[in-house]
Amino acid sequence: MNTSDFSTTARSRRTFLSDIGMGFTGLALSAMLHDDGIQKASADTEHVVENPPPNGKPHFPPKAKSVIWIFTVGGTSHVESFDPKPLLNKYAGLSINETPHSDVLHKSYLDDNLRVVVPNDANGHIWPTVYPLQVGYAKRGESGIEVSDWWPHLSTCIDDVAVLRSMWTTDNNHGAQLQFHTGRHRLDGFFPTIGSWVHYGLGTLNENLPQFVVMGTPIADCCGGQQAHGANYLGPEHDGVQLKVDPKDPLPFAVPDRAMFREEQQAEFELLNRLNRLSQVEYPSDDKLRARIKSYELAFRMQSAIPEVMDLEAETQDTQQLYGLADKEASTFGRQCLAARRLVERGCRFVQLFHGSNGGAGAWDAHSNLQTGHARLCQQIDQPIAGLLKDLKQRGMLDDTLVVWGTEFGRTPGAQNSNGRDHHPFGFSCWMAGGGIRGGIVHGATDELGFHAAENRHYVTDLHATVLHQLGLNSRRLEVPGRKRLDIDHGTPIHDIIA
């Protein structure tokens, strides 16, 4: 008997014994699950499930096929980026109570929408002295959207952008970073992220690439860590895959020994695959085992595909210049943005880019020196993001690639430490572009001081719902049996910004 005959026979015997050993239990369990209305449909049954597992197809015609999700870590000031407030200059140095807008300190949702993690932090009462804008601003593009002077490159793309000025969240500390990605407060625990839901709901467009990619340094353990791109109960096969923009070492966890021939490694993978699948017969519901099998198969294929994606030297000098690769400040994030375009161009579904992670709360956490810090940080990402939008547009890819920019919360209208602003979850800005989103519009508004989301308020999962909607997915049809989600988990698509 040769090796292949032995492995086939062993697997057949193991399958037979497994079926005999678990057959009656399986029948009983099957009946119980069917009574609960959550049994999976199979090829030889006509049972219908309310929410069957995803089949890789959208629920309705999509307007986007891929997402590039950009997250700035620490809390970018909304009033010094996409929601300038001139009254902060007018009332600078005054107590908020001394302005005509003192009512912002008495709005009901100061307490109703806030779940305090750090007492007396970012509640509007601690830093009540109005702090002036630290940068100028102007109306940009034909749409005339006001954007600060720290975004000169992105300002040239503003007619392709829908600015959301009325976002709010409930965590007053940096657990809001995790909340922005899962929709749930850190005190509730860990839940699947938006990237994992996309991965779970849609099939692959390229068998040689991961469908959920993470680049840049993820958020620190203090604020969610790896869970900010994790799948939690959806299973580890839907976690984001971290890549480096380095063609020589893009996959440090999957690079074979240099002395090993590719054929040798392939034989090793095939053996591991056979052993894992033998185990899978006995443990068919083991999510970790299933994920391991898929990861070995994908890792082998990625070893050829990923270095090619990360070879940015293959791009023209004009393209590299567009992303700011020659600029010392912008080059790192520029390379990530260019790699993101190359990934979605080749069929990657969800690319998550982190900027500003520093092992703690994040570089954008401007409790002091806001002017110096934000100016430098904006320089690092302004041209790369603008280059990404322009590159996608000129290639005809912006039509079906959704670009999202966000941060966990804004910064207070009042001063902290004389030259900074504190955390501000009550009202802040995000934006979206491409993928069927209307460009050159502003949706929602904060009050005159930029304190509260006042018009068309949107909790962070409304952003998630909009992303899923543009991809043709209904989150309520993605619910996993036994994992009932809250209404706020699903959110509501922001139809006013959809073309």
C-alpha positions as CSV (number, residue, x, y, z in Angstrom):
1,M,0.0,0.0,0.0
2,N,1.5,3.4,-0.9
3,T,1.3,6.5,1.2
4,S,-1.7,8.0,-0.5
5,D,-3.7,4.7,-0.2
6,F,-2.9,4.6,3.5
7,S,-4.0,8.1,4.1
8,T,-7.2,7.6,2.2
9,T,-7.9,4.4,4.1
10,A,-7.1,5.9,7.4
11,R,-9.3,8.9,6.7
12,S,-12.2,6.6,5.6
13,R,-11.9,4.5,8.7
14,R,-11.7,7.5,10.9
15,T,-14.7,9.0,9.2
16,F,-16.7,5.8,9.5
17,L,-15.9,5.4,13.2
18,S,-16.7,9.1,13.8
19,D,-20.1,8.7,12.1
20,I,-20.8,5.5,14.2
21,G,-19.7,7.1,17.4
22,M,-21.5,10.4,17.0
23,G,-24.4,9.3,14.8
24,F,-27.2,9.0,17.3
25,T,-26.0,12.0,19.3
26,G,-25.9,13.9,16.0
27,L,-29.5,13.0,15.2
28,A,-30.7,14.1,18.6
29,L,-28.7,17.4,18.4
30,S,-29.9,17.9,14.8
31,A,-33.6,17.6,15.9
32,M,-33.0,20.0,18.8
33,L,-31.3,22.6,16.6
34,H,-34.1,22.3,14.1
35,D,-36.7,22.8,16.8
36,D,-34.9,26.0,17.7
37,G,-34.9,27.1,14.1
38,I,-31.2,27.3,13.7
39,Q,-30.2,24.1,11.9
40,K,-28.1,24.6,8.8
41,A,-29.6,23.5,5.5
42,S,-27.7,20.7,3.8
43,A,-27.7,19.2,0.3
44,D,-30.0,16.4,1.3
45,T,-32.6,18.3,3.3
46,E,-35.2,20.9,2.6
47,H,-34.9,22.6,6.0
48,V,-34.8,26.4,5.7
49,V,-32.9,28.5,8.1
50,E,-33.9,32.1,9.1
51,N,-30.3,33.3,8.8
52,P,-28.3,30.6,7.0
53,P,-24.5,30.9,7.0
54,P,-23.2,33.3,4.3
55,N,-22.6,31.8,0.9
56,G,-20.1,34.5,-0.2
57,K,-22.7,36.4,-2.2
58,P,-24.2,39.8,-1.3
59,H,-27.8,40.0,-0.1
60,F,-28.6,42.7,-2.7
61,P,-26.7,44.4,-5.6
62,P,-23.7,46.1,-4.1
63,K,-22.2,49.5,-5.0
64,A,-18.8,48.7,-3.6
65,K,-16.7,45.6,-3.6
66,S,-13.8,46.6,-1.4
67,V,-13.1,48.9,1.6
68,I,-10.0,50.8,2.7
69,W,-10.5,51.7,6.3
70,I,-8.2,54.4,7.7
71,F,-8.0,54.9,11.5
72,T,-6.1,57.6,13.3
73,V,-5.2,56.5,16.8
74,G,-5.7,58.8,19.8
75,G,-8.5,61.1,18.8
76,T,-8.1,63.6,16.0
77,S,-9.5,67.1,16.7
78,H,-12.7,67.6,14.7
79,V,-12.6,71.4,15.1
80,E,-9.1,71.5,13.7
81,S,-9.8,69.2,10.8
82,F,-13.2,68.8,9.1
83,D,-15.5,70.8,11.4
84,P,-13.9,74.3,12.1
85,K,-15.7,76.4,14.7
86,P,-14.9,80.2,14.4
87,L,-16.7,80.9,17.6
88,L,-13.9,79.2,19.5
89,N,-11.8,82.2,18.4
90,K,-14.4,84.7,19.4
91,Y,-14.9,83.3,22.9
92,A,-11.3,82.2,23.5
93,G,-10.3,82.5,27.2
94,L,-13.9,82.7,28.4
95,S,-15.6,80.0,30.4
96,I,-18.1,78.1,28.4
97,N,-20.7,79.3,31.0
98,E,-19.8,82.9,30.0
99,T,-20.7,82.4,26.3
100,P,-24.2,82.4,24.8
101,H,-23.8,78.6,24.4
102,S,-23.6,77.5,28.0
103,D,-26.4,75.1,27.5
104,V,-24.0,72.6,25.9
105,L,-22.9,71.8,29.4
106,H,-26.5,70.8,30.4
107,K,-27.6,68.7,27.4
108,S,-29.2,65.5,28.5
109,Y,-26.9,63.3,26.5
110,L,-23.9,64.4,28.6
111,D,-24.9,61.7,30.9
112,D,-27.4,59.7,28.9
113,N,-25.0,58.6,26.2
114,L,-21.8,58.3,28.3
115,R,-20.5,55.2,30.1
116,V,-17.7,56.6,32.2
117,V,-14.5,54.7,32.3
118,V,-12.3,57.4,33.8
119,P,-14.3,59.6,36.3
120,N,-14.3,63.3,35.5
121,D,-12.6,62.8,32.2
122,A,-13.9,64.5,29.0
123,N,-17.2,65.5,30.5
124,G,-17.1,69.1,29.5
125,H,-17.1,70.4,33.1
126,I,-13.4,69.9,33.7
127,W,-12.0,72.0,30.8
128,P,-14.6,74.8,30.4
129,T,-12.3,77.5,29.2
130,V,-12.8,78.0,25.5
131,Y,-9.6,77.2,23.5
132,P,-9.1,78.9,20.1
133,L,-8.5,77.1,16.8
134,Q,-4.9,76.3,16.4
135,V,-4.9,76.4,12.6
136,G,-6.7,78.4,9.9
137,Y,-9.4,77.0,7.6
138,A,-11.2,77.8,4.3
139,K,-13.9,76.6,2.1
140,R,-12.5,74.0,-0.3
141,G,-13.5,72.8,-3.7
142,E,-16.6,73.6,-5.7
143,S,-18.6,72.3,-2.8
144,G,-17.2,74.9,-0.4
145,I,-16.7,72.4,2.5
146,E,-14.7,74.0,5.3
147,V,-11.5,72.1,6.0
148,S,-8.5,73.2,8.0
149,D,-5.2,74.3,6.6
150,W,-3.5,71.1,7.9
151,W,-5.1,69.2,5.0
152,P,-4.0,71.0,1.9
153,H,-3.8,67.8,-0.3
154,L,-7.0,66.2,0.9
155,S,-8.7,69.6,0.4
156,T,-8.2,69.1,-3.4
157,C,-10.3,65.9,-3.2
158,I,-13.1,67.2,-1.0
159,D,-15.6,67.2,-3.8
160,D,-15.3,63.4,-3.8
161,V,-15.8,63.2,0.0
162,A,-18.9,63.0,2.3
163,V,-18.0,64.6,5.6
164,L,-19.9,63.3,8.6
165,R,-19.9,65.9,11.3
166,S,-22.3,64.4,13.8
167,M,-20.7,61.2,15.0
168,W,-20.9,60.3,18.7
169,T,-19.8,57.4,20.9
170,T,-20.1,56.4,24.6
171,D,-16.6,55.7,25.9
172,N,-14.8,58.7,27.4
173,N,-11.4,56.9,27.3
174,H,-9.4,55.1,24.6
175,G,-11.4,52.0,24.8
176,A,-13.3,54.0,22.3
177,Q,-10.8,52.8,19.7
178,L,-12.1,49.3,20.1
179,Q,-15.7,50.6,20.2
180,F,-15.2,52.3,16.9
181,H,-14.4,48.9,15.3
182,T,-16.9,46.7,17.1
183,G,-19.7,49.1,18.0
184,R,-19.6,47.9,21.6
185,H,-18.3,49.6,24.7
186,R,-15.1,48.1,26.1
187,L,-16.9,47.3,29.4
188,D,-19.1,44.9,27.4
189,G,-16.2,42.7,26.4
190,F,-14.9,41.8,22.9
191,F,-17.0,41.4,19.7
192,P,-16.4,41.0,16.0
193,T,-15.0,44.0,14.2
194,I,-16.4,45.6,11.0
195,G,-13.6,44.1,8.9
196,S,-14.4,40.6,10.3
197,W,-18.1,41.0,9.5
198,V,-17.2,41.9,5.9
199,H,-14.9,38.9,5.7
200,Y,-17.6,36.6,7.2
201,G,-20.3,37.9,4.8
202,L,-18.5,37.9,1.5
203,G,-16.5,35.4,-0.5
204,T,-13.0,35.9,-1.8
205,L,-12.2,37.7,-5.0
206,N,-8.7,36.3,-5.0
207,E,-7.8,32.9,-3.5
208,N,-4.1,33.9,-3.2
209,L,-4.7,36.9,-1.0
210,P,-6.2,37.4,2.5
211,Q,-9.5,39.1,2.3
212,F,-9.0,41.2,5.5
213,V,-5.6,42.9,5.7
214,V,-4.2,45.1,8.5
215,M,-1.2,47.4,7.9
216,G,0.5,49.9,10.2
217,T,0.9,49.3,14.0
218,P,-2.5,48.2,15.5
219,I,-3.8,49.8,18.6
220,A,-2.1,49.1,21.9
221,D,-3.3,46.5,24.5
222,C,-4.6,49.3,26.7
223,C,-7.3,50.1,24.1
224,G,-8.2,46.8,22.6
225,G,-5.1,45.5,21.0
226,Q,-5.5,42.8,18.4
227,Q,-9.2,42.7,19.1
228,A,-9.5,45.9,17.0
229,H,-9.1,43.7,14.0
230,G,-10.4,40.4,15.5
231,A,-13.4,38.2,14.7
232,N,-14.1,37.0,18.2
233,Y,-17.0,34.5,18.1
234,L,-17.1,34.5,14.2
235,G,-13.9,32.4,14.5
236,P,-10.2,33.1,13.9
237,E,-10.4,32.5,10.2
238,H,-12.1,35.9,10.0
239,D,-9.4,37.8,11.9
240,G,-7.4,40.5,10.0
241,V,-4.0,39.4,8.6
242,Q,-1.2,41.7,9.4
243,L,1.2,42.5,6.6
244,K,4.3,44.7,6.2
245,V,5.0,46.9,3.2
246,D,8.3,45.1,2.5
247,P,8.6,42.8,-0.5
248,K,11.5,41.0,1.2
249,D,9.6,40.3,4.4
250,P,5.8,40.9,4.1
251,L,4.9,37.8,5.9
252,P,7.3,37.2,8.8
253,F,5.0,34.5,10.2
254,A,4.9,32.5,6.9
255,V,8.4,32.8,5.4
256,P,10.1,29.5,4.9
257,D,13.7,28.9,5.9
258,R,16.0,30.2,3.1
259,A,17.6,26.7,2.8
260,M,14.3,25.1,2.0
261,F,13.1,24.4,-1.5
262,R,9.5,25.4,-2.4
263,E,8.8,21.8,-3.2
264,E,9.9,20.7,0.3
265,Q,7.6,23.2,1.9
266,Q,4.7,22.3,-0.3
267,A,5.1,18.6,0.8
268,E,5.1,19.8,4.5
269,F,2.0,21.8,4.0
270,E,0.3,18.8,2.3
271,L,1.2,16.5,5.2
272,L,-0.1,19.1,7.7
273,N,-3.2,19.5,5.7
274,R,-3.9,15.8,5.7
275,L,-3.3,15.5,9.4
276,N,-5.5,18.5,10.2
277,R,-8.3,17.2,8.1
278,L,-8.2,13.8,9.8
279,S,-8.7,15.7,13.1
280,Q,-11.5,17.8,11.5
281,V,-13.5,14.6,11.0
282,E,-13.6,14.1,14.8
283,Y,-14.0,17.7,15.6
284,P,-16.1,19.2,12.8
285,S,-17.1,22.3,14.9
286,D,-13.6,23.3,16.0
287,D,-13.3,26.8,14.7
288,K,-9.6,27.0,15.5
289,L,-8.9,23.8,13.6
290,R,-10.8,25.0,10.6
291,A,-9.0,28.4,10.7
292,R,-5.7,26.6,10.9
293,I,-6.4,24.5,7.9
294,K,-7.3,27.6,5.9
295,S,-4.4,29.6,7.2
296,Y,-1.9,26.9,6.1
297,E,-3.4,26.8,2.6
298,L,-3.6,30.5,2.3
299,A,-0.1,31.1,3.7
300,F,1.5,28.9,1.0
301,R,-0.3,30.7,-1.8
302,M,0.5,34.2,-0.3
303,Q,4.2,33.5,-0.3
304,S,4.2,34.3,-4.0
305,A,1.3,36.7,-4.3
306,I,2.1,39.1,-1.4
307,P,5.7,40.0,-2.3
308,E,4.5,41.0,-5.7
309,V,1.8,43.2,-4.2
310,M,4.3,44.9,-1.9
311,D,6.8,45.6,-4.7
312,L,6.0,49.3,-4.9
313,E,9.0,49.9,-7.2
314,A,6.9,48.4,-9.9
315,E,4.8,51.6,-9.8
316,T,5.7,54.6,-12.0
317,Q,7.6,57.5,-10.5
318,D,4.5,59.7,-11.0
319,T,2.4,57.3,-8.9
320,Q,5.1,57.1,-6.2
321,Q,5.2,60.9,-6.1
322,L,1.4,61.1,-5.9
323,Y,1.5,59.2,-2.6
324,G,4.4,61.3,-1.2
325,L,6.9,58.4,-1.1
326,A,9.8,60.9,-1.5
327,D,8.6,62.9,1.5
328,K,10.4,61.9,4.7
329,E,7.3,62.6,6.8
330,A,4.7,61.1,4.5
331,S,6.6,58.1,3.0
332,T,5.7,55.5,5.6
333,F,2.0,56.0,5.4
334,G,2.2,56.7,1.7
335,R,3.6,53.2,1.2
336,Q,0.8,51.7,3.1
337,C,-1.8,53.6,1.1
338,L,-0.2,52.6,-2.2
339,A,-0.1,49.0,-1.0
340,A,-3.8,49.2,0.0
341,R,-4.6,50.3,-3.6
342,R,-2.6,47.4,-5.0
343,L,-4.4,45.0,-2.6
344,V,-7.9,46.0,-3.5
345,E,-6.9,46.1,-7.2
346,R,-6.1,42.4,-6.9
347,G,-9.3,41.5,-5.1
348,C,-8.8,42.2,-1.3
349,R,-12.1,43.0,0.4
350,F,-11.1,45.0,3.5
351,V,-7.8,46.8,4.1
352,Q,-7.5,48.4,7.6
353,L,-4.8,51.1,8.0
354,F,-3.7,52.3,11.4
355,H,-1.9,55.6,11.9
356,G,-0.4,57.0,15.1
357,S,-0.3,53.9,17.4
358,N,2.5,54.5,19.9
359,G,2.2,51.7,22.4
360,G,-0.2,53.7,24.5
361,A,-3.2,55.9,23.8
362,G,-2.0,57.0,20.4
363,A,-0.1,59.9,18.9
364,W,-3.3,61.9,18.1
365,D,-4.1,62.1,21.8
366,A,-3.5,65.9,22.1
367,H,-3.8,66.7,25.8
368,S,-1.0,69.2,25.2
369,N,1.0,70.6,22.3
370,L,-1.9,70.1,20.0
371,Q,-0.7,72.6,17.4
372,T,2.7,71.0,17.0
373,G,1.5,67.4,17.2
374,H,-1.4,67.7,14.9
375,A,0.5,69.7,12.3
376,R,3.2,67.0,12.1
377,L,0.7,64.1,12.1
378,C,-1.4,65.6,9.4
379,Q,1.7,66.0,7.2
380,Q,2.3,62.3,7.6
381,I,-1.1,61.3,6.2
382,D,-2.5,64.2,4.2
383,Q,-0.7,63.6,0.9
384,P,-0.9,59.8,1.1
385,I,-4.7,59.8,1.6
386,A,-5.2,62.4,-1.1
387,G,-2.9,60.4,-3.4
388,L,-5.0,57.3,-2.7
389,L,-8.2,59.0,-3.6
390,K,-6.8,60.5,-6.8
391,D,-5.1,57.3,-7.8
392,L,-8.3,55.2,-7.3
393,K,-10.3,57.8,-9.2
394,Q,-8.0,58.0,-12.3
395,R,-8.0,54.2,-12.5
396,G,-11.8,54.0,-12.3
397,M,-11.5,52.2,-9.0
398,L,-13.1,54.8,-6.7
399,D,-16.5,53.8,-8.1
400,D,-16.4,50.4,-6.3
401,T,-13.8,51.1,-3.6
402,L,-15.1,52.6,-0.4
403,V,-12.6,54.7,1.5
404,V,-13.4,55.5,5.2
405,W,-11.5,57.8,7.5
406,G,-12.2,57.8,11.2
407,T,-10.9,58.3,14.7
408,E,-12.2,57.2,18.1
409,F,-13.5,60.6,19.2
410,G,-12.8,64.3,18.8
411,R,-11.2,66.9,21.1
412,T,-12.9,69.2,23.6
413,P,-13.8,72.8,22.7
414,G,-12.2,73.8,26.1
415,A,-8.5,73.9,26.9
416,Q,-6.4,71.3,28.7
417,N,-2.9,71.9,30.0
418,S,-2.9,75.4,28.4
419,N,-2.3,74.1,24.8
420,G,-4.2,70.9,24.4
421,R,-7.7,69.4,24.3
422,D,-9.1,66.4,26.1
423,H,-11.1,63.4,24.9
424,H,-14.5,64.3,23.4
425,P,-17.0,61.5,22.6
426,F,-20.1,63.8,22.3
427,G,-19.5,65.0,18.7
428,F,-16.8,64.4,16.2
429,S,-16.1,63.9,12.5
430,C,-15.5,61.1,10.0
431,W,-15.7,60.9,6.3
432,M,-16.3,58.5,3.4
433,A,-15.6,58.5,-0.3
434,G,-16.2,56.3,-3.3
435,G,-18.1,53.1,-3.4
436,G,-21.4,54.7,-4.2
437,I,-21.1,57.6,-1.7
438,R,-22.1,61.1,-2.7
439,G,-19.1,63.4,-2.9
440,G,-18.9,67.1,-1.9
441,I,-21.4,67.0,0.9
442,V,-21.6,67.6,4.6
443,H,-24.0,65.5,6.6
444,G,-24.9,66.3,10.2
445,A,-23.6,69.1,12.4
446,T,-22.3,69.8,15.8
447,D,-23.4,72.9,17.8
448,E,-21.7,76.3,17.5
449,L,-18.9,75.3,19.8
450,G,-18.4,71.8,18.3
451,F,-19.5,70.2,21.6
452,H,-22.5,68.0,20.8
453,A,-23.6,66.2,17.6
454,A,-26.7,68.2,17.2
455,E,-28.2,67.4,13.7
456,N,-28.5,63.9,12.2
457,R,-26.7,62.3,15.1
458,H,-25.0,59.0,14.3
459,Y,-23.6,56.4,16.7
460,V,-20.5,54.7,15.2
461,T,-22.4,51.6,14.1
462,D,-24.3,53.7,11.6
463,L,-21.0,54.0,9.8
464,H,-20.6,50.2,9.9
465,A,-24.1,49.8,8.6
466,T,-23.4,52.2,5.7
467,V,-20.2,50.2,4.8
468,L,-22.1,46.9,4.9
469,H,-25.0,48.4,2.8
470,Q,-22.6,49.6,0.1
471,L,-21.2,46.1,0.0
472,G,-24.7,44.6,-0.5
473,L,-24.9,43.2,3.1
474,N,-27.6,43.3,5.6
475,S,-26.1,42.9,9.1
476,R,-29.3,41.4,10.5
477,R,-29.0,38.5,8.0
478,L,-25.4,37.9,9.2
479,E,-26.4,37.2,12.8
480,V,-24.9,34.0,14.2
481,P,-27.4,31.6,15.9
482,G,-27.1,31.9,19.6
483,R,-25.4,35.3,19.4
484,K,-28.3,37.7,19.4
485,R,-27.1,41.3,18.8
486,L,-28.6,44.6,20.0
487,D,-30.2,47.1,17.7
488,I,-27.4,49.5,18.3
489,D,-24.9,46.8,17.1
490,H,-26.5,46.9,13.7
491,G,-26.8,50.6,13.3
492,T,-28.7,52.2,10.4
493,P,-27.3,53.0,6.9
494,I,-26.8,56.8,6.4
495,H,-29.0,57.0,3.3
496,D,-28.5,60.8,2.9
497,I,-24.9,60.3,1.8
498,I,-25.6,57.4,-0.6
499,A,-25.7,58.3,-4.3
